């Protein structure tokens, strides 16, 4: 007798694949990220976040110079330059700013949501926001896996782009009069030049006679007692919704 070999046709294969995906419920998953400010007198500014693949340029590398876009966020509190920088990069699924409700004071939270289908690719989350009563302190998540239920404590980081002179003419936050607001980044020759863990608010001008434009809203120099912190400065939680 004659044997006949039956081979599956392409349409059959695609149909089985579609059926398999439908049965297993594979689809985009929705996540919520919650950022909680833990630092006394150190409100957080607008937030930058991105969802990306593993090989995307990191937000920062400890011991290396900060990018110009990160310097803008760390000194001025604006996430716009980071959004523009990463939005154009290959491997970035989304790059966005969260500014509604900012600044976020002690005990306040910022929330944002995103959707991702990780069936064929693994994605990571990065985010950053400035502690706006400082020269150039920021907190950040740097390429963390998207794991529901995970919580991450964020220490204060120093972008190393501006000296920690603690003068209000260099600080954009509410500790300083709005007439003293900074105008653009102010990279200084005495800055450290690289990203590192921040040493805190030292109170370098306490008891000093400084210019009126550098005084706090209290009419006095900014103090260590009023504006320093202990790490972590913030907490981030990822939840599947």
N, C-alpha and C positions, 0 to 999 in steps of 0.2 A: 504494500500500500504506500501511498505518498504522504509524507509528513508535511505539515504546514506550520511555519513559525509565525506567530502573531506578535507584532511589535506595536507598542503604544504609539499613537499618533500625537503630534505636537499639541493639537487642540485638547486631546485627552489629558496630557501632562499639565497644561495650563489650567484646565478645569479642576484637576485634582489639587493643584497648588492653591487655587483660589478657595476651594472647599476647605482645605486644611487650615488656611489662614482664618477663614470665617469660623470654623469650629473652635480653634484655639483662642479666638477673640483678640487677635493681634491688631492693634490700632494705636493711634497717638494717645499718649497718657498726659494728663493734666497735673501740674504741680503748683503749689503755692510756696513762696519763700517769705519768711517773716524775719525781719531784722529788729532786734530789741536793743535800745540804747541803755547801757548799764553805767554810764559815766556821769558823775555829778558835775554840773556846770560846763559840760562839753557836748553841746548839741551837734547832731550830725546833719550834714547838708544833703543836697540832691545825690541820688544813687545812680551809679553806672552798673549795668549788668550785661553779660553776654552768655549765650549758650553756644558751645563750640566743640570742635574735634580736638584730639590730643595734641596735634602738632602745631597748633596756632601759637603765635608769639605770646608768652606769658605777660600778665599785667606788670609784673616786676620780678627782679631777681635780687635777693638779698646780697649786698656787697657790690652791686652794679649800679650805674647811673640810671635814674628814672627817665622815661620818655618825656618828650615835651608835653604830650597830652596828659600824662599822669601828673606832671608838675602843675598844670592848670587846675586839675581837680584838687590836688593836695594843698595848693596855695589859695585858690579862689573859691573852691567848693563847687565848681561847675563841671558836670559830666559830659558836656556837649562835645568837647574835643576827642574824648575817648570813644564816644559813639561814632563820630566821623571817621576816626582812625580804624576801628575794628569793623565797621559796617562794610568797608570795601575789601576786606580780607577774605581769601579763600578759606574754607573750613569753619567759618562763623555762620551759624544758623540764624542768629539774631543778635543785635547789639542795640540796647535801648537805655533811656534815662527814666528814672522815677523821681518826680519832683513834687507830686501832689502831697500837701501836708508838711513839706519841709519848711524849716528845720525840725528835726525830731529830738526832743529833749529827753532827759532821764526818765525812763519808764515808758516812753512812747514807742510805738512800733510802726514800721513801714512794711507794707505787704505788696507783693506783685505775683502774677501768675504767668505761666508759660506752658506750651504744649510741645511735646517732642515724641517722635517715633524712633525708638532705639532698636528696632528689629535688625537693621542691617549695619548701623553705625553706633558707636558708643559716644555719648556726648558728656560734656563737662560744663560746670558753671563757674564763672568768675564775676566778682563784683567789687566795687570800691566806693567809699564815701569819706568826706573830710570831717574831721573834728574841727568845727569852724571857729572855735575860740583859741586857735593856735596859729603858728606860722605856716607849718606844712605837715601836720600830722594827718594820717588817714588810716582807715581800717579796711581790710580787703580779704576776699576769698580768692585764691589763686588756683584755678583749674581743679576744683573738687569734683569727684564723681557725683552724679545725681542719684542719691540714695534716700528713699523715703524714710522719714523718722530721724535722720541724722541731725545732730546739733553741733555747731562749731563756735568756739569762743575765739573772738578776734582781738589780738593785742593792738595797741597803738603802734603804728609804723611811721617813720620819718622819711620823707621823700629825698632828703638830702639836697634839696634845691634852693632852700632859703635858710639863712642863719636863724637860730631860735633866739632872736633878740627880744621877743615878747613885747613889742611895741605896737600900739593900736594902729599906727599908720600902715602896718603890714598884716593886720588881722581882720578878716571880714565878718566875724561873728558878733552876736548881740552884746557881748561884754564891752564892745567898743562903740562909741557914738557913730551913727550912720554917716555923719559928715566926714568921718575919718576912713571911710571904706577904701579898700585897696583898688588900684587901677592897673590890672594886668599882673602877670607874674613878676616877681622881683628876685630873680636869681642873684645871690650875693656871693662875693669872693670868699667870704668866710664860711659858706655852707659846707657841709660834709662832702657832698659830691656823690653820694651813693645811698641806696635805700638800706635802712637798718631799723631795728627795734627802737622806738622812741624812748628817750630818757625821762620824759615827763615835763611838767611845767615847773620850772625851777624858781621863778620869782627873781630874775636877775636884776630887775629895776627897783625892787622894794627899797625904800629909803633914799632913792636917788632923785635928783632934780632933773626931770626930763621935759621935753617940749610938750606943750598943751595938746598937740595933735596926737601924741602918743599915750595920753592918759585914758583910763577906762571911763565908763559912764559914771562911776563913783567919784571921778575927779582925782583918783589916785592911780599909781602904777598897778598893773595887773599883778596879783599875788599868787604864790605857790599854794597857799592855803585855800584860795578861792577856786583855782582852776587846774590843779594837778589831778592825777587819777592813779588807780591801781588796775592792772590788767586782769581780766579782759575788759575792753571798753564796750564791746557789743557782743551779742549772741545772734547767730543765724540758725534757723531751722527750716528744713525742707520737708514738705508734706505732700503726699499724693492726694488729689481731690477727685 
